[in-house]
Amino acid sequence: MVNKLFWQDPYLDHCDAIVTSVSGNNITVDQTVAYAFSGGQESDMGTIGGFNIISATKRGLDIIYTLENHSLKEDDHVEIKIDMKNRHRLMRLHSCGDICLQIILKNHPELNGKRVGANVSPSKARIDFNMDYNISSLFPEIETELNKIINQKLPLVTAFEDDEKQIRYWEIAGYPKTRCGGTHVKNTAEIGKIRLKRKNIGGGKERIEMIIE
């Protein structure tokens, strides 16, 4: 099982590691700063031993990294580096998306159980709902509450709910503890200025997109 340093310090952009297995272009390591796609958050961009990470995939409690044309061997000592600018955008948008979801569910409990999709990329976060009205009608209240949270500079706490099963959560004052294994900012002020955008994706579904200004 890989030691996931991105949970201990999501601002850490590099670490030393040992290659624990090699299978073609796929490798595992003993510890890592590179997040693997999970919970809608996209994988980090970066390198392992100087070789580009093509993809990072969760497998149980481990992470499989697919590298581009590498020559690594088991027991090699390597440095893992991630693109921190890219990671910080993911952190800002992930925190924003999760907070927006909690705002929506608090103010519109009829939408509980109606979320049908979510994704966080470095360019935007999105949440999809099954709903029969235009989601942009909710934007004024979402923006007001979100900006209040951002301006209050609230600490955003992340920790293990179940250490053995690696189940994690995030929490800010005034909102329920929410399960999430992604990377988040430490303070809501880091989210910064966000623009909301509506997209009708058809089939009775509405999408809210969050874009960094």
TAUR-V263470 format. One record per residue. SS is DSSP state (a for helix, b for strand, c for the rest). Layout:
BEGIN
((SS) (SS))
END
This chain:
BEGIN
((c) (c) (b) (b) (a) (a) (a) (a) (c) (c) (c) (c) (c) (b) (b) (b) (b) (b) (b) (b) (b) (b) (b) (c) (c) (b) (b) (b) (b) (c) (b) (b) (c) (c) (c) (c) (b) (b) (c) (c) (b) (c) (c) (c) (c) (b) (b) (b) (c) (c) (b) (b) (b) (b) (b) (b) (b) (b) (b) (c) (c) (b) (b) (b) (b) (b) (b) (c) (c) (c) (c) (c) (c) (c) (c) (c) (b) (b) (b) (b) (b) (b) (c) (a) (a) (a) (a) (a) (a) (a) (a) (a) (a) (a) (a) (a) (a) (a) (a) (a) (a) (a) (a) (a) (a) (a) (a) (c) (a) (a) (a) (c) (c) (c) (b) (b) (b) (b) (b) (b) (c) (c) (c) (b) (b) (b) (b) (b) (b) (b) (c) (c) (c) (c) (a) (a) (a) (a) (a) (a) (a) (a) (a) (a) (a) (a) (a) (a) (a) (a) (a) (c) (c) (c) (b) (c) (b) (b) (b) (b) (b) (b) (c) (c) (c) (c) (b) (b) (b) (b) (b) (c) (c) (c) (c) (c) (c) (b) (b) (c) (c) (c) (c) (c) (c) (c) (b) (a) (a) (a) (a) (c) (c) (b) (b) (b) (b) (b) (b) (b) (b) (b) (c) (c) (b) (b) (b) (b) (b) (b) (b) (b) (c))
END
